[in-house]
Amino acid sequence: MTHEEYESKSQMKRVEILKAEERMIHEELLAKLSPARYIIKEEVVAQLNAIRAVVELHKPHDKYKGVCSGCYEEESGFSDYPCPTIQTIQEQLK
């Protein structure tokens, strides 16, 4: 094997190694970013806080028994408690 052939073969081997490393980095990143791998805590906390805020808004009225304090509309008045919003949340949490 001549020196030029050796250098060419050596260069090809380095390119193959670099490509393999790039593939490995890409695959590792994809694996790390896979939603099935883990739950992002901050997102879960934000979602729970949002649902909790809705539940706190849709609570039994202080003065009127059996009605939702968060569902008052001028045309129809109060909704019964638990209102459709609370019922939906309850169903999803079963």
CORTA-V967982 format. One record per pair of residues at least 12 apart in sequence whose C-alpha atoms are under 10 Angstrom apart, sorted by the first residue. I is the first residue (numbers start at 1). J is the second residue. D is the distance in Angstrom with one decimal. If there is no record, write none. Layout:
{{I;J;D} {I;J;D}}
//
This chain:
{{51;89;8.2} {54;70;8.8} {54;85;8.3} {54;86;8.4} {54;89;9.4} {55;70;9.1} {55;85;8.3} {55;86;6.7} {55;89;8.4} {56;69;9.7} {56;70;8.7} {57;69;7.2} {57;70;5.3} {57;71;8.8} {57;86;10.0} {58;70;4.4} {58;71;6.9} {58;79;10.0} {58;81;8.4} {58;82;8.2} {58;83;7.5} {58;84;9.7} {58;85;7.6} {58;86;6.9} {59;71;9.3} {59;81;7.7} {59;82;8.0} {59;83;8.9} {59;86;8.6} {60;80;8.9} {60;81;6.2} {60;82;7.7} {60;83;9.3} {61;78;9.2} {61;80;9.8} {61;81;8.4} {64;78;9.3} {65;80;9.1} {65;81;8.5} {66;78;9.4} {66;79;8.6} {66;80;5.7} {66;81;5.1} {66;82;7.8} {66;83;9.6} {67;79;5.6} {67;80;4.3} {67;81;4.5} {67;82;7.4} {67;83;7.8} {68;80;5.8} {68;81;4.8} {68;82;6.7} {68;83;6.2} {68;84;9.8} {68;85;9.9} {68;86;9.4} {69;81;8.5} {69;83;9.5} {70;83;8.8} {70;85;9.6} {71;83;7.5} {71;84;9.3} {71;85;9.0}}
//
